[in-house]
Amino acid sequence: MDKKFKFVGVNSIKLNRHFQTDSDCYEYLASIKWADESFECKKCKHKKCCIGKRAFSRRCVKCRYDESPTAGTMFDKCKFSLLVAFHIVFKISSKKKGMSSLELSHEFELRQPTCWEFKWKIQQAMQSSKQNPLSGEVHIDEFFIGGPEEQKRGRSKGNKRLVVVALEKVKDGVGRAYAQIIENASSEEFKPFFKSYINKEASVITDEWTGYSPLKKEYKNLKQIPSNDGKNFPDLHIHIMNLKGWLRGIHHHCSKERLQGYLDEYHYRYNRRNNMDTIFHNLVVKMVNNEPKRIGDKV
Ligand SMILES: [Zn+2]
């Protein structure tokens, strides 16, 4: 993609100038989808194409299938204009706390379920690629969402959800973080989370909960220290407090999959807080390169 063409920044006036019509958005998606003239027909996998009948579409020269820039992307079958879709992606990625589907429905005069459905797709694109595990010093703990604070580990959790969270410590403060819903605080539940998000060489620090002990086999640098009511993990506990503050009011209405979507959304922005200029463009790229899933599909 032409550098001048790529949208950079978090300024909505600039966004308005960059994308004035649906056609501008189709052109943008086409330049991402078929970057460097790469083409592979969705129907027959043939690699040669010509210009399609519709604006910015490509036509396979073998089977004559005419593919639009949105086909097979998360912008496919959108219930509103592509320009509005771009604005929603911009709001969710560039606003510090994102935007709820209710706020979106007011701002863009759409039905709330319509916004909810589209936001669900955006959250799927915000899932971590799991390609960049946390390294260096990593603090890990769990917390409950949706219940009284005095909830103890291992006991019946009712409607509450248990979340495990990892935060990377860097020289000048904190780095990236990830969180995942788990069924209980057992080592079996911790294992997949560690595997996805923590480098084996990392200096992992947890409290003295027995569920973490078996992980020392694979994570040689895992150290357990007393939590002292969280005082020994100040940065992690500020992170959990902020995350809970943001989630408050959402969890009452959401399924396990939906809650994970919100955790992914929160950390997508959090982990890019120092790269806000490219957050919108990179999210659009992920939405073009990932197949949409329907609500209810396993994510
Ligand atoms: Zn074809």
Residues whose N, C-alpha, C, O or C-beta is under 5 A from the ligand:
A	BS01	ZN	C41 K43 C44 K45 H46 C60 K62 C63 R64 Y65
